[in-house]
Amino acid sequence: MNIVLLGAPGAGKGTQAAKLIAEYDIAHISTGDILRAAVKAQTVLGLEAKTYMDNGELVPDSVVIELVKERLQEKDTEKGFILDGFPRTATQAVVLDSELIEMGRAIDKTIAILVDAEVIVERLSSRRLCRACGYIGNAADACCPTCGGEMYQRDDDKPETVRNRLDVYEKSTAPLIDYYRGAELLFEVDGDRPVDEVFADIKRALA
Ligand code: AMP
């Protein structure tokens, strides 16, 4: 099963992706995670991406598309994959379609997780992640409830950057909802509910 997860930053894509990979044993492709790893490792790619990410802007299409193309060549994606945070622009969506056709693959479902902007701002300002295992929690977690690791706040979750990320989402990424609706691949889910309720709806849509 090949899935695209759409939604504003903080809509819950990462949380739902973690549940989906556990349920369906498919590969998780998060462009945000790949880029953050490159920034941390201070690779050429990371150094190029960092300024965009720090400002809440999108990393150029050419860079991100190359990353995803390479990742799709890896063996673990053959059993299925979840694209989390990609595509984010019309160009990325079109290139993804043609790349998948070339590989003899296709998207089975696009899930758009919808949450109001005000809720997102609140969620992101209190979002905290585990440095060790990547668990996504919030400011109430003194340490990671899964592994006991240290929790930290992403630089781009600071309020001044969040507003820009939401503007970028509205302008560049939200139009993709119509793109996938047109292709009859879209399932829209209200993401302003408990995690397990959202997940149950997603599973029903994938059944
Ligand atoms: P995320 O973890 O998905 O919220 O992504 C964090 C940041 O990485 C974004 O704000 C962008 O700067 C960059 N990024 C992630 N995915 C993409 C993408 N598909 N296209 C362009 N930039 C991206």
Boltz pocket constraint, residues with backbone or C-beta under 6 A from the ligand:
constraints:
  - pocket:
      binder: B
      contacts: [[A, 9], [A, 31], [A, 32], [A, 33], [A, 35], [A, 49], [A, 52], [A, 53], [A, 54], [A, 56], [A, 57], [A, 58], [A, 59], [A, 60], [A, 61], [A, 64], [A, 84], [A, 85], [A, 86], [A, 87], [A, 88], [A, 89], [A, 92], [A, 156], [A, 165]]
      max_distance: 6.0
